[in-house]
């Protein structure tokens, strides 16, 4: 089945998203023409990174039988001009930056916490965001 989105009306930015039978609304803030009926596409992207990170960490902690009682991942996104942009050629370009704040609760020593940070960097969504992805568009 896959993931698909359907625009609700021609006058709204609100979009209905269906992912393998799970439904939700995506929208933009009122100040840019949306109705604020749901998270923005970038909110969903941040949520994907946060949830993938927490799931990856939980699976690892459980496998190691570490006493982690709670994992909280907050992700902030900004798109800004960076002075030292490696991919910028002649003129500055906006670069996406995702800041991820990971809070681990439980009985972990410093070595275990550092390992959890390494594991967080191996979450599949993190890897996708850092890789050069290809998006193929077709008319249906």
Helices and strands as residue ranges (DSSP letters): E 3-7, E 15-19, E 22-26, G 30-32, H 41-64, E 67-81, E 94-107, H 110-120, H 124-130
